Every structure is written in structure tokens, then in C-alpha cells.
Amino acid sequence: MQSEANIGITAIYCRLSRDDGTETESNSIGNQKKMLTQKAKELGLTNTKYYVDDGYTGTNFNRPAFQELLDDIEMGYISVVIVKDLSRLGRDYVSVGHYTDNYFPEHNVRFIAVNDMVDSDEGENEIAPFKNVMNEMYARDISRKVRSAHRIRGNMGEPLSQPPYGYMK
């Protein structure tokens, strides 16, 4: 299968939900690229292309690089998708399950999540669905905590945003 994988492009997909505010790529994205490129080399996957969604949430799949990745899969260019872990693909367990269990196999795309030790060439991973559920629950928990912190700050009279231009706090 390794020689078959070299026929198409190995898609290295990186995502980070919070943009660090710099004009250049964030450190986390850079680290994901390095780690995934190294793993691709170890597996003999040389024809790589980066798909990067820096500053996009994983709770939905309306992300520009991910949509480009899907377009390239539909065109038959992609043979392998490699991500750092399942949460980088997404945090909606139903959608992640759809892509890993149905969409990628239907398009003969090998899927690898390095840190979660998921490789579709090695058969089904029994723990992956549980990790997907936990990734979604993490996103919900963080959202709930942020809303609670904003509510508390607002009730205490603290400003929740910057004042309009020209005004001072």
C-alpha cells in the first residue's frame, strides 16, 4: 500500500482554533507542520501538500483549507490525509466519524492521526470514536466556561469589550 500512497498527494492538514494575532503563521501550526512532515517521511510519503486553517474552530467544517482539501479529494489528487490528532480534523464527533469511517474510505484515502495512533491502513481503531466524543465535549466545556467568565465579569461591572474609538475606559 505504501507505493500506492505515493501515486497521489499526501495532504498534511493543520488547524489551530485561536489565531495568535501575528501576521505570520502561529508557532503551533509550524510545529504541526514539522511533526507531520517528519512522520510522512518516516512512512515514505514524499509528495506532500499543506492545508492550513490557522484561527478556525474545529466545531464546524466550514474552513477554507479543509474545503480545498475536500475539493482535491473529489478530484482524485489526494491519497493520504495526515493530521496531528483527531481534534485537529474537527471537534464534532458525528462529522469526524463521517469523514474517517465513510468519506475517506469511499475515496480510497488513507487517514492518519499521529498522536492518536490512528492509521486506516492498520484497520479500525476502537478508541477513536471515544476520543472524538471527548474532543467535542472539550469544546463544549470550554465554551461554557468562557461564557460563564464573561457573565461574571459583566455582572461585576467590568467592560467586556474595548470602548468605541475616541472613548477612554
LINSULZI-V818953 format. One record per pair of residues at least 12 apart in sequence whose C-alpha atoms are under 6 Angstrom apart, sorted by the first residue. I is the first residue (numbers start at 1). GAP is how many residues later the second one is. Records with the same first field share a line. If there is no record, write none. Layout:
I=GAP  GAP
This chain:
5=74
6=39
8=69  70  71
9=38  39  68  69  70
10=37  38  70  71
11=37  38  69  70
12=37  38  70
13=38  39  70
14=38
15=37  38  39  73
16=38  39
17=38  39  40
18=37
19=36
51=14
52=13
53=12
58=32  33
59=32  33
79=30
80=29  30  31
81=30
82=29  30  31
83=30
84=29  30  31
85=28  29  30  31
86=27
87=48
91=44  45
92=44
93=39  40
